[in-house]
Amino acid sequence: MSNAVLDLVWDHSAAEHAERLVLLAIADCVNDKAYQRTGKAEAWPSVAELMRMTRLKERTVQTAIKGLRTRGELDVRMNAGPGGCNVYTVLVTPAESAPPAESAPPQDPAGPPQNPAAPPADSADTPADSAPGTGREPGGNPKGNQKGAGKPASRATPAPDSFPLDEGLHSWAAEKGLDRDRVHRETEKFLDYHRAKGTKNRDWTAAWRNWMRKAIEFNSRGPAQRPGGHTPYQAPTDHSVYGNGFF
C-alpha cells in the first residue's frame, strides 16, 4: 500500500463515483517502496480483486478503468504483469498550474470602497411607497381592502316598538301558506315575546322570518301530545258506538 499515491488521488484526481473508487483501489495496491525508488505508481491487481475492494460489478469496474484512461489519470499495459495480469499506472500528479495560496492579492479587511454619492438605504424611495395611486396607508393595508371599510358594523338592538309589514313580507308569508290575519297575530306574539325577554338582535327581519317558519312548523304538527307520545282522550262523536257495548 502506498499512502503517498493515495494522497495524490484524494487531493488531485478529478474522477468521481465509480471511477474514483476504482482509482483509489489501484492506488492502494501500489508498493510504496517501489514508488519511492522508481517514482512510478504501478500495481497489477486483478479485476476480481478490484471488484472485491470496491464492491462493484465486473462491468462497472471495466467501464471505470476505460473512463480513467480517457481522462488521462490511468495507464494500462495489457497482460504485462505477473501471471498475465494487467499493469496499471496511476498518472495523477499535483496540479502545477494552480498558483499557491500565498500569491493571491491581499484583501482589504475594510471591504470594497463605498460610493459616497449613493444615498442611505433607508432614505431611498421604494416603488410601493412612491408610486401614485397605490392608496397605501400606515400599517401597509391598502385602501378598499379592509373588511367592512366605510361601513360601521351593525349593533344588536332591542325589539322594535312596531314592526312594519310591507307587501314584500306579506308576499313571502303568503308563499309559506300564511294569510294576512295569521301574519298579524304571529307578529304581535313575536314582538311581545322578545320584548318580555329583553332580546337584542342584529337583524329583526330575519328573526321575524324564523318565527314565522316555526309557527308554520308548529301548526303542521296537529293536536298537541302529552309526554309519552299518546294523544289526549276525546269522546267519540259517533253516538252509535254507545249502543254497541263499547261503553
NORKA-V436949 format. One record per pair of residues at least 12 apart in sequence whose ideal C-beta (glycine too) atoms are under 10 Angstrom apart, sorted by sequence separation. I is the first residue (numbers start at 1). GAP is how many residues later the second one is. D is the distance in whole Angstrom. If there is no record, write none. Layout:
i->(I;I)
gap->(GAP;GAP)
d->(D;D)
This chain:
i->(29;30;31;49;50;75;76;77;128;235;29;30;48;75;76;170;173;191;194;9;10;13;27;29;30;47;50;74;75;128;169;170;173;190;194;8;9;26;28;29;30;47;50;74;75;165;9;26;27;29;74;75;6;9;10;26;28;73;74;190;191;194;5;6;9;25;26;47;73;74;165;169;190;193;5;8;9;26;69;72;73;165;7;25;29;68;71;72;73;190;191;5;6;29;65;71;163;187;190;5;6;8;68;69;165;186;189;190;4;5;22;26;65;68;164;3;5;6;25;26;29;68;163;187;190;2;3;5;25;28;162;163;183;186;187;190;1;2;4;5;6;25;186;189;1;2;3;5;25;26;163;1;2;4;22;25;26;163;186;1;2;3;21;22;24;25;162;183;186;1;2;5;24;161;182;185;186;1;2;4;22;23;25;159;160;2;3;4;9;21;22;159;183;2;8;21;41;42;44;159;172;176;182;186;2;20;21;22;41;159;160;161;178;182;6;21;40;42;44;46;159;160;173;5;18;25;44;45;49;158;159;169;172;173;176;4;5;44;46;158;159;168;172;176;178;182;5;18;22;26;42;43;44;46;47;50;159;178;2;18;21;22;25;26;42;44;46;47;159;169;173;176;177;21;22;44;45;46;158;159;169;172;176;2;19;22;23;44;45;158;159;160;163;164;178;1;18;22;23;26;43;44;157;158;159;163;173;177;17;18;21;22;43;44;45;156;157;158;165;169;173;177;19;20;23;43;44;156;157;160;18;19;22;23;42;43;155;156;157;159;163;18;19;22;42;43;156;157;158;17;18;19;27;40;41;42;43;154;155;156;157;19;20;23;26;41;42;154;156;159;15;18;19;40;41;153;154;17;18;23;26;40;41;16;19;23;40;41;15;19;22;41;15;20;19;13;19;35;15;14;13;14;15;30;14;15;29;30;13;30;12;13;27;29;26;25;26;27;9;26;8;23;27;22;24;23;23;23;13;15;13;14;13;12;9;11;12;14;8;10;12;8;9;11;12;6;8;11;5;7;8;8;12;5;7;2)
gap->(12;12;12;12;12;12;12;12;12;12;13;13;13;13;13;13;13;13;13;14;14;14;14;14;14;14;14;14;14;14;14;14;14;14;14;15;15;15;15;15;15;15;15;15;15;15;16;16;16;16;16;16;17;17;17;17;17;17;17;17;17;17;18;18;18;18;18;18;18;18;18;18;18;18;19;19;19;19;19;19;19;19;20;20;20;20;20;20;20;20;20;21;21;21;21;21;21;21;21;22;22;22;22;22;22;22;22;22;23;23;23;23;23;23;23;24;24;24;24;24;24;24;24;24;24;25;25;25;25;25;25;25;25;25;25;25;26;26;26;26;26;26;26;26;27;27;27;27;27;27;27;28;28;28;28;28;28;28;28;29;29;29;29;29;29;29;29;29;29;30;30;30;30;30;30;30;30;31;31;31;31;31;31;31;31;32;32;32;32;32;32;32;32;33;33;33;33;33;33;33;33;33;33;33;34;34;34;34;34;34;34;34;34;34;35;35;35;35;35;35;35;35;35;36;36;36;36;36;36;36;36;36;36;36;36;37;37;37;37;37;37;37;37;37;37;37;38;38;38;38;38;38;38;38;38;38;38;38;39;39;39;39;39;39;39;39;39;39;39;39;39;39;39;40;40;40;40;40;40;40;40;40;40;41;41;41;41;41;41;41;41;41;41;41;41;42;42;42;42;42;42;42;42;42;42;42;42;42;43;43;43;43;43;43;43;43;43;43;43;43;43;43;44;44;44;44;44;44;44;44;45;45;45;45;45;45;45;45;45;45;45;46;46;46;46;46;46;46;46;47;47;47;47;47;47;47;47;47;47;47;47;48;48;48;48;48;48;48;48;48;49;49;49;49;49;49;49;50;50;50;50;50;50;51;51;51;51;51;52;52;52;52;53;53;54;55;55;55;56;57;58;58;58;58;59;59;59;59;60;60;61;61;61;61;62;63;63;63;64;64;65;65;65;66;66;67;68;69;77;77;78;78;79;80;81;81;81;81;82;82;82;83;83;83;83;84;84;84;85;85;85;86;86;87;87;88)
d->(10;7;7;10;9;8;6;8;9;9;9;5;9;7;8;6;9;9;8;5;8;9;7;4;10;6;9;6;4;10;8;10;10;9;10;10;6;9;8;8;10;7;8;7;8;8;10;9;8;5;6;6;10;9;9;5;9;7;6;8;9;9;10;7;5;9;9;9;5;8;7;9;6;8;10;7;9;6;10;6;5;7;9;7;8;9;9;9;9;10;10;9;5;9;9;10;10;7;5;4;6;10;9;9;6;9;8;8;9;8;10;10;8;9;10;9;9;8;8;7;8;10;6;8;10;7;9;5;5;7;10;9;10;7;9;9;9;8;9;10;10;9;6;8;5;8;10;8;9;9;7;7;4;7;6;4;10;6;9;7;7;7;9;10;9;5;8;7;5;8;4;6;8;8;9;9;9;7;9;6;9;10;9;8;7;8;10;8;9;9;6;6;9;5;8;5;10;9;9;9;10;9;8;10;8;10;9;7;10;8;9;9;6;9;10;7;10;9;10;9;4;9;10;4;7;9;8;9;9;8;5;8;10;9;7;8;10;3;9;8;9;10;7;7;8;9;9;6;8;10;10;9;6;10;9;9;9;7;7;10;9;6;10;9;9;9;6;8;8;7;6;9;6;9;9;10;8;8;7;6;8;8;6;8;10;9;8;4;9;7;8;10;7;10;9;10;5;4;9;9;10;6;10;6;8;9;10;9;10;8;7;6;10;5;7;9;6;8;9;9;9;9;8;9;10;8;7;4;7;6;7;5;9;6;6;6;8;6;8;7;7;5;8;7;7;8;5;10;9;8;10;9;10;10;9;5;8;10;7;9;8;5;9;9;7;6;8;5;10;9;8;8;5;6;4;9;8;10;10;6;10;9;8;10;10;6;10;8;8;7;8;10;6;10;8;9;9;9;6;7;9;10;6;9;7;9;8;9;6;7;9;10;9;10;5;10;9;5;8;6;10;9;8;9;10;7;10;8;9;9;10;9;5;5;7;9;7;10;7;10;6;10;6;8;6;9;5;9;6;10;7;7;10;8;10;9)
